Amino acid sequence: MKYTVNFQFPTFGLQIFHNGEILLSARFFNPMLEHLPVYDGGDSNLSVKIVEQLESYVKNPNFKFDLPYELNGSPHQLKVWDLMETLESGIVLTYGEVAKEIRSAPRAVGGACGKNPLPVFVPCHRIIAANHGLGGFNSGNIFFNLGIKKWLLEHEGVKIK
């Protein structure tokens, strides 16, 4: 069975899909355009934990998520996502720094960040541009999504140019 949890942050929404045992994916949504119920398609213990942990993160940007998931992607994507998982709240790296660390290229790192299936939980927002600006974010509507990245980073105490 597939479950959906729709969580509203102060300026955006995050829709999370799971199977009752592990998180499968997540996507951002604009709550001004999409009015979604908190739970869609049923309820589960994992749904409750997701909401509780997201509420904890909103209250405390240093909160560490402890939710089960498996990441599936190319070997390169997995390297980038694994490195993202090590970044603590308030710590950022540039696309170039990540590329150097995993012996890749900045654009390839950006591509892997854009394919992250679990934004917020796997913190792709903590990868920024070389000039310490936002850079890109999670493909899709870049103007809406850059606002999300900015909110997440500022919530964690990161000052962006």
C-alpha positions as CSV (number, residue, x, y, z in Angstrom):
1,M,0.0,0.0,0.0
2,K,1.2,3.5,-0.7
3,Y,0.6,6.4,1.7
4,T,0.9,10.1,1.3
5,V,1.6,12.7,3.9
6,N,1.3,16.4,3.1
7,F,3.2,18.7,5.5
8,Q,3.0,22.4,5.4
9,F,6.0,24.5,6.3
10,P,5.6,28.2,6.9
11,T,6.0,29.1,3.2
12,F,5.7,25.8,1.2
13,G,4.5,22.2,1.4
14,L,6.2,18.9,1.3
15,Q,4.4,15.8,0.0
16,I,5.9,12.6,1.2
17,F,5.1,9.1,-0.2
18,H,5.8,5.9,1.8
19,N,4.7,2.3,1.9
20,G,4.1,2.1,5.6
21,E,7.7,0.9,6.2
22,I,10.0,3.3,4.4
23,L,9.9,6.7,2.8
24,L,9.8,6.4,-1.0
25,S,10.0,10.0,-2.3
26,A,9.0,13.5,-1.6
27,R,8.1,16.6,-3.6
28,F,7.5,20.2,-2.9
29,F,4.1,21.8,-3.5
30,N,2.7,25.3,-3.3
31,P,-0.1,25.3,-0.6
32,M,-1.6,28.4,-2.2
33,L,-2.2,26.4,-5.4
34,E,-2.7,22.9,-4.0
35,H,-4.9,22.4,-1.0
36,L,-4.0,18.9,0.2
37,P,-5.1,17.0,3.3
38,V,-2.5,16.1,5.9
39,Y,-3.0,12.4,5.2
40,D,-4.2,11.1,1.9
41,G,-5.0,7.5,1.2
42,G,-4.9,6.1,4.7
43,D,-3.0,6.4,7.9
44,S,-0.1,4.5,9.4
45,N,2.4,4.8,12.2
46,L,5.0,6.0,9.8
47,S,2.7,8.8,8.7
48,V,2.4,10.0,12.3
49,K,6.2,9.8,12.8
50,I,6.8,11.8,9.6
51,V,4.6,14.6,10.8
52,E,6.1,14.6,14.3
53,Q,9.6,14.7,13.0
54,L,8.9,17.5,10.4
55,E,7.2,19.5,13.2
56,S,10.3,18.9,15.4
57,Y,12.5,20.2,12.5
58,V,10.4,23.3,12.1
59,K,10.7,24.0,15.9
60,N,14.4,23.1,16.0
61,P,16.6,23.3,12.9
62,N,19.2,21.1,14.5
63,F,16.7,18.2,14.8
64,K,18.0,15.0,13.1
65,F,15.5,13.0,11.2
66,D,15.4,9.3,12.1
67,L,13.0,7.9,9.5
68,P,13.6,4.7,7.4
69,Y,14.3,5.0,3.7
70,E,16.4,3.5,0.9
71,L,18.0,5.6,-1.8
72,N,18.0,4.2,-5.3
73,G,20.0,5.9,-8.0
74,S,23.2,5.7,-10.1
75,P,26.5,5.1,-8.4
76,H,27.3,8.8,-8.8
77,Q,24.0,10.0,-7.4
78,L,24.4,7.7,-4.4
79,K,27.9,9.2,-3.7
80,V,26.4,12.7,-3.7
81,W,23.4,11.8,-1.6
82,D,25.6,9.9,0.9
83,L,27.8,13.0,1.3
84,M,24.7,15.1,1.8
85,E,23.5,12.9,4.6
86,T,26.7,13.7,6.5
87,L,26.1,17.5,6.5
88,E,24.8,18.8,9.8
89,S,22.2,21.5,10.0
90,G,23.8,24.9,9.3
91,I,26.8,23.4,7.4
92,V,27.0,23.9,3.7
93,L,29.3,22.8,0.9
94,T,29.6,24.2,-2.6
95,Y,28.9,22.1,-5.7
96,G,32.6,22.3,-6.4
97,E,33.6,21.1,-2.9
98,V,31.4,18.1,-3.2
99,A,32.7,17.4,-6.7
100,K,36.3,17.5,-5.4
101,E,35.4,15.2,-2.5
102,I,33.8,12.6,-4.7
103,R,36.0,13.2,-7.8
104,S,33.3,14.5,-10.0
105,A,32.3,17.7,-11.7
106,P,30.2,20.5,-10.1
107,R,27.5,20.3,-12.8
108,A,27.2,16.5,-12.2
109,V,26.8,17.2,-8.5
110,G,24.1,19.7,-9.3
111,G,22.3,17.1,-11.4
112,A,22.4,14.6,-8.6
113,C,21.1,17.2,-6.2
114,G,18.2,17.9,-8.5
115,K,17.3,14.2,-8.6
116,N,17.3,13.7,-4.8
117,P,14.1,11.8,-4.2
118,L,13.9,12.9,-0.5
119,P,14.5,16.6,-0.2
120,V,14.7,18.0,3.3
121,F,15.3,14.5,4.7
122,V,18.4,14.1,2.5
123,P,19.6,17.8,2.7
124,C,20.3,18.8,-0.9
125,H,19.6,22.3,0.2
126,R,22.9,22.3,2.0
127,I,24.8,22.3,-1.3
128,I,25.2,25.8,-2.6
129,A,26.9,27.8,-5.4
130,A,30.6,28.7,-5.4
131,N,29.8,32.4,-4.7
132,H,27.8,31.2,-1.6
133,G,24.6,32.1,-3.4
134,L,21.7,29.6,-3.6
135,G,22.6,27.9,-6.9
136,G,19.8,25.6,-8.2
137,F,17.4,23.5,-6.3
138,N,15.4,20.3,-7.0
139,S,14.6,21.0,-10.7
140,G,11.0,21.9,-11.3
141,N,9.8,25.5,-10.8
142,I,13.1,27.2,-10.0
143,F,11.6,30.5,-8.6
144,F,9.3,28.6,-6.2
145,N,12.0,26.1,-5.3
146,L,14.8,28.6,-4.7
147,G,12.5,30.3,-2.1
148,I,12.2,26.9,-0.4
149,K,16.0,26.5,-0.4
150,K,16.5,30.0,1.0
151,W,13.9,29.3,3.7
152,L,15.5,26.0,4.7
153,L,19.0,27.5,4.8
154,E,18.0,30.6,6.8
155,H,16.0,28.3,9.1
156,E,19.3,26.5,9.8
157,G,21.2,29.8,10.4
158,V,23.0,29.9,7.0
159,K,23.4,33.4,5.5
160,I,23.1,33.4,1.7
161,K,24.2,36.1,-0.7
